[in-house]
Amino acid sequence: MNYPLLKNQLPETIKKVWIKTSVITFVLSLLFGGIVVGALMYFESLTTMWQLIAGSYFSVILLIFLLNFFLISYRYTYFRYEITGKEVVFQKGFIFRSITYVPFSRIQHIETEQGPLLRQENLMELIIHTAATNHHIAGLSIEEAQMIRHNLLLKVEELSEDGN
């Protein structure tokens, strides 16, 4: 089945956040591996087995970084969302694609978050909580995140008033 793309896409600046996140994760992973290898060398325990393990570790870290880095444009293309008259729709995945529908009646509360990397790019994350799970839209502009949150709260409130 060929999924149609939903209409709302994240701002282009989310790519910068994803690149920074990938680089920071890569550097921290290298630092951790370097500390372990340094400790093994210090205690003169860097045997051939540990050298193979360290080589494998650094190879996997490099492979994961390169995959994350080069697949950012695909991730950007296929992560979308839409708000219809009855539900919030999330689309994600470029290899294994999925579309999740969250009816307004299932929404329990909505929150916004902004970490340091999102704050640098003037972006915000919207988190929609249901009884079963949380749904994230990371990378919305601050104004858009607040507007969506406000509109969703109004729709949820309307539904709860109609149910009483």
Secondary structure, DSSP 8 states (H G I E B T S, - for coil): ------SEE--TTHHHHHHHHHHHHHHHHHHHHHHHHHHHHHTT---HHHHHHHHHHHHHHHHHHHHHHHTHHHHHHH-EEEE-SSEEEEEE-SSS-EEEEEEGGGEEEEEEE--HHHHHTTEEEEEEEESS-EEEEEEEEHHHHHHHHHHHHHHHHHHHHHH-
